[in-house]
Structure formats: structure tokens, C-alpha cells
């Protein structure tokens, strides 16, 4: 072996691992359109048809176990028209808001990148990739949030306190064939909630 060959091998190795550090430290920003049922705390008329649409900016930082959301716009719609939640005269703090976010929703683009960043955050807290195939089976998560409503400017601020990963397992017959819903024809899944992951607030 000629002199200096060891240093070349070491240099190539360092070049190969160099991007890993900065990649883990990066924040990723997404523009999201999200639809959820109007939370009971805000559904004063108890109308189950009411939904909320959010246009938000999500910043995901897996290395620090944090997700932040900035609400750019929101709207409320019900079966009988447009709803309004800004009826209070002072700021209202709502704790314990939980709802499911699906990675199957076509409004979420680019969905695979978003799912990958969430998986990276999950893996830092506890590795479940050895048990489940997360890119294939992590098809939704629950967000656990605290909301602050500012009636003066009709603004909503969100603090993401935690997430609960949800594993989807395809229901199959004894012969291994997927079971489909009789009405929709879509595959039927079992949903398994994993342990809640508490997040840091940036």
C-alpha cells in the first residue's frame, strides 16, 4: 500500500458523513391546508357539521423534538353557512385540543417529505422502525395542542404540546387477502395508537 492511502480513505469517510450533522439540525418549513372538525370547546351551537379550515406554516425540527404552527388564515363552515368563533371579548386559552392529521389527505403537499420529517422526530424519541414499517404504516398522527384565541384581531395561536403516532395495519383474510369495505370498496385498517410524545415549544 502506498504512503498516504490511509489518509485518503479517512478523508473519503469524513466527506461521506459530513452532511449528516447539518441535515439533522435543519428546520423544515411546510405550507399546509388542514381541515378538522370544529372542537367541542368552540362549537357553541353543538352543530356536528361544523368544520375548520386552516392555512398554516409548520416548522418541524426533529433534533430538538419541536413542531411549531403559525396560523395564517382560518375559517369555520357549517351545514347552514359560515360560522364564527370570535365571540369572546378577552383572550381565550384552550388546553387539551386533540385531533387526527392524516398523511393520506391530498391537501398535504409534499406529503412524503412531511411524513419523513415526522418519522425522524419519532425515531429520536424511541425507535419503532424495528417493529413497524413507518413509511408504510404511519398514516396519521394526533396533535395535542393549546390554542389562544385573540378576539381583537380574530387570531388563533397554536402551541403543539405533543403528538401520538398512529399505526395502520391492513385487515386481511386467513388467506392473506386484504379486506375491503362493502360500501366504499376501500381497504379496511386496524388503527393502533402508540405512546404519546411530548414536544418542546420553540
C-alpha positions as CSV (number, residue, x, y, z in Angstrom):
1,X,0.0,0.0,0.0
2,X,1.5,3.4,-1.0
3,X,2.1,6.2,1.6
4,X,-0.9,8.4,2.2
5,X,-3.6,5.8,1.3
6,X,-4.9,5.7,4.8
7,X,-5.4,9.5,4.9
8,X,-7.4,9.3,1.6
9,X,-9.7,6.6,3.0
10,X,-10.3,8.6,6.2
11,X,-10.9,11.8,4.1
12,X,-13.5,10.0,1.9
13,X,-15.2,8.7,5.1
14,X,-15.4,12.2,6.6
15,X,-16.8,13.6,3.4
16,X,-19.4,10.8,3.4
17,X,-20.6,11.6,6.9
18,X,-20.2,15.4,6.8
19,X,-23.8,16.2,5.5
20,X,-25.4,14.1,8.2
21,X,-24.8,16.6,11.0
22,X,-26.3,19.7,9.3
23,X,-29.2,17.7,8.0
24,X,-30.2,16.6,11.4
25,X,-30.1,20.2,12.7
26,X,-32.2,21.6,9.9
27,X,-35.6,23.0,10.3
28,X,-38.1,22.2,7.6
29,X,-41.0,24.5,6.8
30,X,-44.2,23.4,5.2
31,X,-47.3,25.3,4.0
32,X,-50.3,23.3,5.0
33,X,-54.0,23.4,4.4
34,X,-55.7,21.4,7.2
35,X,-59.3,20.5,7.8
36,X,-60.6,19.4,11.2
37,X,-64.0,19.1,13.0
38,X,-64.8,22.2,15.0
39,X,-63.6,21.4,18.5
40,X,-66.4,21.0,21.1
41,X,-64.9,23.9,23.1
42,X,-65.7,26.2,20.2
43,X,-68.9,24.6,19.0
44,X,-71.3,26.7,20.9
45,X,-74.3,25.5,18.8
46,X,-73.3,21.9,19.1
47,X,-73.6,21.6,15.3
48,X,-71.7,18.4,14.3
49,X,-71.5,19.6,10.7
50,X,-69.1,22.4,11.5
51,X,-65.5,22.2,10.3
52,X,-62.5,24.4,10.4
53,X,-60.1,25.1,7.6
54,X,-56.6,26.3,8.5
55,X,-53.9,27.7,6.2
56,X,-50.8,27.3,8.3
57,X,-47.0,27.3,8.3
58,X,-45.5,24.3,10.0
59,X,-41.8,24.3,11.2
60,X,-40.5,20.8,12.1
61,X,-37.2,20.4,13.9
62,X,-36.6,16.8,14.6
63,X,-33.3,17.2,16.5
64,X,-35.0,19.4,19.2
65,X,-38.3,17.5,19.2
66,X,-40.3,20.5,18.3
67,X,-43.1,21.4,15.9
68,X,-44.4,25.0,15.6
69,X,-47.5,26.1,13.8
70,X,-48.3,29.6,12.6
71,X,-51.9,30.1,11.5
72,X,-52.0,32.4,8.5
73,X,-55.8,32.1,7.9
74,X,-58.7,30.1,9.2
75,X,-62.4,29.7,8.5
76,X,-65.4,28.0,10.0
77,X,-68.1,26.4,7.9
78,X,-71.3,24.6,8.9
79,X,-74.1,23.0,7.0
80,X,-76.2,26.2,7.3
81,X,-73.4,28.5,6.3
82,X,-70.3,30.3,7.7
83,X,-69.7,30.0,11.5
84,X,-67.9,32.4,13.8
85,X,-65.9,31.6,16.9
86,X,-64.6,35.1,17.8
87,X,-67.4,35.9,20.3
88,X,-65.3,36.4,23.4
89,X,-64.2,39.9,24.5
90,X,-60.9,38.7,26.0
91,X,-58.2,36.3,25.0
92,X,-59.3,32.7,25.5
93,X,-56.8,29.8,26.2
94,X,-58.0,26.3,25.2
95,X,-56.0,23.4,26.5
96,X,-56.2,19.8,25.6
97,X,-57.2,20.3,21.9
98,X,-56.6,17.0,20.1
99,X,-57.3,16.0,16.5
100,X,-56.1,13.5,14.0
101,X,-54.0,14.5,11.0
102,X,-53.9,12.1,8.0
103,X,-51.0,11.6,5.7
104,X,-53.5,10.3,3.1
105,X,-55.1,13.7,2.6
106,X,-54.3,15.1,-0.8
107,X,-54.3,18.7,0.5
108,X,-50.9,18.0,2.2
109,X,-48.1,18.5,-0.2
110,X,-45.4,17.3,-0.3
111,X,-46.8,14.6,1.9
112,X,-43.9,12.1,1.8
113,X,-41.4,14.7,2.9
114,X,-43.7,15.8,5.8
115,X,-44.1,12.2,6.8
116,X,-40.4,11.6,6.7
117,X,-39.7,14.6,9.0
118,X,-42.3,13.4,11.5
119,X,-40.7,9.9,11.4
120,X,-37.3,11.4,12.1
121,X,-38.7,13.2,15.1
122,X,-40.4,9.9,16.4
123,X,-37.2,7.9,15.9
124,X,-35.2,10.3,18.1
125,X,-37.6,9.7,21.0
126,X,-38.0,6.0,20.6
127,X,-37.2,3.7,17.7
128,X,-40.2,1.8,16.4
129,X,-38.8,1.2,12.9
130,X,-37.7,-2.2,14.1
131,X,-41.3,-3.1,14.9
132,X,-43.2,-1.2,12.2
133,X,-42.6,0.0,8.7
134,X,-43.3,3.6,9.4
135,X,-43.2,4.9,5.8
136,X,-45.9,2.3,5.0
137,X,-47.8,2.2,8.3
138,X,-47.6,5.7,9.9
139,X,-50.6,7.1,8.1
140,X,-51.8,9.6,10.7
141,X,-50.9,11.2,13.9
142,X,-52.8,13.0,16.7
143,X,-51.8,16.5,17.5
144,X,-52.2,17.7,21.1
145,X,-52.3,21.4,21.2
146,X,-53.0,24.6,23.2
147,X,-54.9,27.3,21.4
148,X,-55.0,31.0,22.2
149,X,-57.9,33.0,20.6
150,X,-57.4,36.7,20.3
151,X,-60.8,38.3,19.6
152,X,-59.5,41.8,18.7
153,X,-57.8,40.6,15.5
154,X,-59.6,37.2,15.3
155,X,-56.2,35.5,15.5
156,X,-55.5,31.9,16.7
157,X,-52.2,30.9,18.1
158,X,-51.3,27.3,18.4
159,X,-48.7,25.6,20.7
160,X,-48.0,21.9,19.8
161,X,-47.6,20.2,23.1
162,X,-47.3,16.6,21.8
163,X,-48.1,14.0,19.1
164,X,-49.4,10.5,19.2
165,X,-48.3,8.3,16.2
166,X,-51.0,6.1,14.7
167,X,-50.0,2.8,13.0
168,X,-52.4,1.5,10.4
169,X,-52.5,-2.3,9.8
170,X,-54.2,-3.7,6.8
171,X,-57.0,-6.1,7.7
172,X,-56.6,-9.4,5.9
173,X,-58.4,-12.7,5.5
174,X,-56.9,-16.0,6.7
175,X,-55.5,-16.4,3.2
176,X,-53.7,-13.1,3.4
177,X,-56.1,-11.2,1.1
178,X,-56.9,-7.6,2.0
179,X,-60.5,-7.0,3.3
180,X,-62.4,-4.2,1.6
181,X,-65.3,-2.2,2.9
182,X,-68.6,-3.3,1.3
183,X,-69.9,0.2,0.7
184,X,-66.8,2.1,-0.4
185,X,-64.5,-0.6,-1.7
186,X,-61.6,0.8,0.2
187,X,-59.2,-1.4,2.3
188,X,-60.1,-1.8,5.9
189,X,-57.4,-1.0,8.5
190,X,-56.8,-1.5,12.2
191,X,-55.5,1.6,13.9
192,X,-53.1,1.4,16.8
193,X,-52.1,4.5,18.8
194,X,-48.5,4.4,20.1
195,X,-47.2,6.2,23.1
196,X,-47.7,10.0,23.2
197,X,-44.5,12.0,22.5
198,X,-44.4,15.3,24.4
199,X,-42.7,18.1,22.4
200,X,-40.7,21.1,23.3
201,X,-42.1,24.5,22.4
202,X,-39.6,26.6,20.4
